[in-house]
Amino acid sequence: REFEDVITSRAELLALWEQGWKCVFDALDTVTPDNFDTTVYIRAQAHTIIDAVNRQLCHYAYHVGQLVLLGRILKGEGWRSLSIPRGGSSTFNQEKFGRGAHGGHFTDDLK
């Protein structure tokens, strides 16, 4: 089903999302100290397990960028930047540094 426009509902999208992430975590669960140095092949190219994981993380980052772009297009004027809005570094820094050192998650302000 790769690259096919066949998803017809939110429920189907979420089911496929969960199925995809299950595949990732099931694969990671097989990594042990005993097999950590194993060579794995991606499209016939040899990788260490660390290189394969890093390659995949970079691939995910690419797709996250695609999702953010789609979100920005779909929300239009209602879009809230996920980081610092264009031209807003000074204001952003004043707000952040004005709080002093604190805990929390960097996405807390997006809620």
C-alpha positions as CSV (number, residue, x, y, z in Angstrom):
1,R,0.0,0.0,0.0
2,E,3.0,2.3,-0.1
3,F,2.4,5.6,-1.8
4,E,-1.3,4.8,-2.5
5,D,-4.1,7.2,-1.7
6,V,-6.4,4.6,-0.2
7,I,-7.0,5.8,3.4
8,T,-10.6,6.8,3.7
9,S,-11.1,7.6,7.4
10,R,-9.4,8.9,10.5
11,A,-9.8,5.5,12.1
12,E,-8.0,3.7,9.2
13,L,-5.2,6.3,9.3
14,L,-4.7,5.8,13.0
15,A,-4.8,2.0,12.6
16,L,-2.1,2.2,10.0
17,W,-0.1,4.7,12.1
18,E,-0.1,2.3,15.1
19,Q,0.7,-0.7,12.8
20,G,3.8,1.2,11.4
21,W,5.1,2.2,14.9
22,K,4.5,-1.3,16.2
23,C,6.8,-2.6,13.5
24,V,9.5,-0.1,14.5
25,F,9.3,-0.9,18.2
26,D,9.1,-4.7,17.6
27,A,12.3,-4.4,15.6
28,L,14.0,-2.3,18.2
29,D,13.0,-4.9,20.9
30,T,15.1,-7.5,19.1
31,V,18.3,-5.6,19.7
32,T,20.4,-7.0,22.5
33,P,24.0,-6.6,23.7
34,D,24.7,-10.0,22.0
35,N,23.5,-8.8,18.5
36,F,24.3,-5.1,18.8
37,D,27.2,-5.4,16.4
38,T,25.2,-7.2,13.7
39,T,25.3,-5.9,10.2
40,V,21.8,-5.2,8.8
41,Y,21.0,-4.5,5.1
42,I,18.7,-1.8,3.8
43,R,18.1,-2.2,0.1
44,A,21.2,-4.4,-0.1
45,Q,23.4,-1.7,1.6
46,A,25.2,-2.8,4.8
47,H,24.6,-0.8,8.0
48,T,25.4,-1.2,11.7
49,I,22.3,-1.3,13.8
50,I,23.1,2.3,15.0
51,D,23.5,3.5,11.5
52,A,20.3,1.9,10.5
53,V,18.4,3.5,13.4
54,N,20.0,6.9,12.6
55,R,19.1,6.5,8.9
56,Q,15.5,5.8,9.9
57,L,15.3,8.7,12.3
58,C,16.5,11.0,9.6
59,H,13.8,9.5,7.3
60,Y,11.2,10.2,9.9
61,A,12.3,13.8,10.3
62,Y,11.8,14.3,6.5
63,H,8.2,13.0,6.8
64,V,7.6,15.1,9.9
65,G,8.6,18.1,7.8
66,Q,6.0,17.1,5.2
67,L,3.3,16.8,7.9
68,V,4.1,20.2,9.3
69,L,4.0,21.7,5.9
70,L,0.6,20.1,5.2
71,G,-0.7,21.3,8.6
72,R,0.5,24.8,7.9
73,I,-1.2,24.8,4.5
74,L,-4.5,23.4,5.9
75,K,-4.7,25.7,8.9
76,G,-3.7,28.8,6.9
77,E,-4.0,31.9,9.1
78,G,-4.9,29.8,12.1
79,W,-1.4,28.1,12.1
80,R,0.7,28.4,15.2
81,S,4.4,28.0,14.7
82,L,5.9,24.9,16.4
83,S,9.0,26.9,17.3
84,I,9.8,30.6,16.8
85,P,7.5,32.5,14.4
86,R,9.3,34.3,11.6
87,G,10.6,37.6,12.8
88,G,9.7,36.8,16.4
89,S,13.0,35.7,18.0
90,S,13.3,38.8,20.2
91,T,9.8,38.5,21.6
92,F,10.1,34.7,22.0
93,N,13.4,35.0,23.9
94,Q,12.0,37.7,26.2
95,E,9.1,35.4,27.1
96,K,11.2,32.3,27.6
97,F,14.0,33.9,29.5
98,G,11.5,36.0,31.5
99,R,10.3,32.8,33.2
100,G,13.6,31.8,34.5
101,A,14.8,28.2,34.7
102,H,11.8,25.9,34.8
103,G,10.7,22.3,33.9
104,G,8.2,21.1,31.5
105,H,8.2,20.1,27.9
106,F,9.0,22.4,25.0
107,T,5.5,21.8,23.5
108,D,3.6,22.8,26.6
109,D,2.9,26.3,25.2
110,L,1.2,24.7,22.1
111,K,-1.6,23.2,24.1
